[in-house]
């Protein structure tokens, strides 16, 4: 029997330079896809997967992220006085019921592995999830819930994976595959951002992980990897001698919302799922041709 996953780490200390000038002041995770910020989609996905503790790894100036999930007495009182009960429910519902939230600072931008390591004291000695809010996954069953279901069978470390074009391997951690069983993929090595000619496959890790505490111990060494950063991929490789690694080909559509184009795609796809909005979007685009 494997322990449940109760905690998720959200590394949100980045500067969001791909979305400038919108992110000059506003944290990129507060940019909206349709009707809510990216950070809220991530927390809602985590809650739907049974997560009860959210750990934000932030940077100075990004206090707004945690504030988004706190009560807003003045706003709530105004909405209540005007009888706007639907809006009041939305204002109060940013943090799912039964979920707690905490934050820790990443003092330097030293990579994803370093960001995860900064949360080690709040994580403790138990398996945990990591989610990158930039990667929004639209799925009937939340991506993290799919992963936790699969992880209960495999244990070890796991990442969500998908095929990417050969030209894009230099943007991802890439698996060296040793076997496949349904959507599960076993790997014996990972390569961080390889050139297309050096990539062992086109199976790329996206921003969802389930990690054993051994990864945190591997990160203790502070080893620098690609780009001079402390890479989570390297810690996963170092853990493979004692901890199995699996990738999960998740069911759903992943959208990279770290760019303006990705945010637009996410907004349109989410809006199109709302009653009557698909027809409106089609009418707007047809009218402007």
SULBEL-V188865 format. One record per residue. N is the residue number from 1. OMEGA is omega as a letter, one per 30 degrees, with the letter a starting at -180 (NA if undefined). BURIAL is # if it has 16 or more other C-alpha atoms within 10 Angstrom, else .. Layout:
{{N,OMEGA,BURIAL} {N,OMEGA,BURIAL}}
//
This chain:
{{1,l,.} {2,l,.} {3,l,.} {4,l,.} {5,a,#} {6,a,#} {7,l,#} {8,l,#} {9,l,#} {10,l,#} {11,a,#} {12,a,#} {13,a,#} {14,a,#} {15,l,#} {16,a,#} {17,a,.} {18,a,.} {19,l,#} {20,g,.} {21,a,.} {22,a,.} {23,l,#} {24,l,.} {25,a,.} {26,l,#} {27,a,#} {28,a,#} {29,l,#} {30,l,#} {31,a,#} {32,l,#} {33,a,#} {34,a,#} {35,a,.} {36,a,.} {37,a,#} {38,a,#} {39,a,#} {40,l,#} {41,a,#} {42,a,#} {43,l,#} {44,l,#} {45,l,#} {46,a,#} {47,l,#} {48,l,#} {49,l,#} {50,l,#} {51,a,#} {52,l,#} {53,l,#} {54,a,#} {55,l,#} {56,l,#} {57,a,#} {58,l,#} {59,l,#} {60,a,.} {61,a,.} {62,l,#} {63,a,.} {64,a,.} {65,l,#} {66,a,.} {67,a,.} {68,a,#} {69,l,#} {70,l,.} {71,l,.} {72,a,.} {73,a,.} {74,l,.} {75,a,.} {76,l,#} {77,l,.} {78,a,.} {79,l,#} {80,a,.} {81,a,.} {82,l,.} {83,a,.} {84,a,.} {85,l,.} {86,l,.} {87,l,.} {88,l,#} {89,l,.} {90,l,.} {91,a,#} {92,a,#} {93,a,.} {94,l,#} {95,a,#} {96,a,#} {97,l,.} {98,a,.} {99,l,#} {100,a,.} {101,l,#} {102,a,.} {103,l,#} {104,a,#} {105,l,#} {106,a,#} {107,l,.} {108,l,.} {109,a,.} {110,l,#} {111,a,#} {112,l,#} {113,l,#} {114,l,#} {115,l,#} {116,l,#} {117,l,#} {118,a,#} {119,a,#} {120,a,#} {121,l,.} {122,l,.} {123,a,#} {124,a,.} {125,l,.} {126,l,.} {127,a,#} {128,l,#} {129,l,#} {130,l,#} {131,l,#} {132,a,#} {133,l,#} {134,a,#} {135,l,#} {136,a,#} {137,l,#} {138,a,#} {139,l,.} {140,l,.} {141,a,.} {142,a,#} {143,a,#} {144,l,#} {145,l,#} {146,a,#} {147,a,#} {148,l,#} {149,l,.} {150,a,#} {151,l,#} {152,l,.} {153,a,.} {154,a,.} {155,l,#} {156,l,#} {157,a,#} {158,l,#} {159,l,#} {160,a,#} {161,l,#} {162,l,#} {163,l,.} {164,l,#} {165,a,.} {166,a,.} {167,a,.} {168,a,.} {169,a,#} {170,l,#} {171,a,.} {172,l,#} {173,a,#} {174,a,#} {175,l,#} {176,a,#} {177,l,#} {178,l,.} {179,l,.} {180,l,.} {181,a,.} {182,l,.} {183,a,.} {184,l,#} {185,l,#} {186,l,#} {187,l,#} {188,l,.} {189,l,#} {190,l,#} {191,a,#} {192,l,#} {193,l,#} {194,l,#} {195,a,.} {196,a,.} {197,a,.} {198,a,.} {199,l,#} {200,l,#} {201,l,#} {202,a,#} {203,a,#} {204,l,#} {205,l,#} {206,a,#} {207,l,#} {208,a,#} {209,l,#} {210,a,#} {211,l,#} {212,l,#} {213,l,#} {214,l,#} {215,l,#} {216,l,#} {217,l,.} {218,l,#} {219,l,#} {220,a,.} {221,l,.} {222,a,#} {223,l,.} {224,l,#} {225,a,#} {226,l,.} {227,a,.} {228,a,.} {229,l,#} {230,a,#} {231,l,#} {232,l,#} {233,a,#} {234,l,#} {235,l,#} {236,l,#} {237,l,#} {238,a,#} {239,a,#} {240,l,#} {241,a,.} {242,a,.} {243,l,#} {244,l,#} {245,l,#} {246,l,#} {247,l,#} {248,l,#} {249,a,#} {250,l,#} {251,a,#} {252,l,.} {253,l,.} {254,l,#} {255,l,#} {256,a,#} {257,l,#} {258,l,#} {259,l,#} {260,l,.} {261,l,.} {262,l,#} {263,l,#} {264,l,#} {265,a,#} {266,a,#} {267,a,#} {268,a,#} {269,l,#} {270,l,#} {271,a,#} {272,l,#} {273,a,.} {274,a,.} {275,l,.} {276,a,.} {277,l,.} {278,l,.} {279,l,.} {280,a,.} {281,l,.} {282,a,.} {283,l,.} {284,a,.} {285,l,.} {286,a,.} {287,a,.} {288,a,.} {289,NA,.}}
//
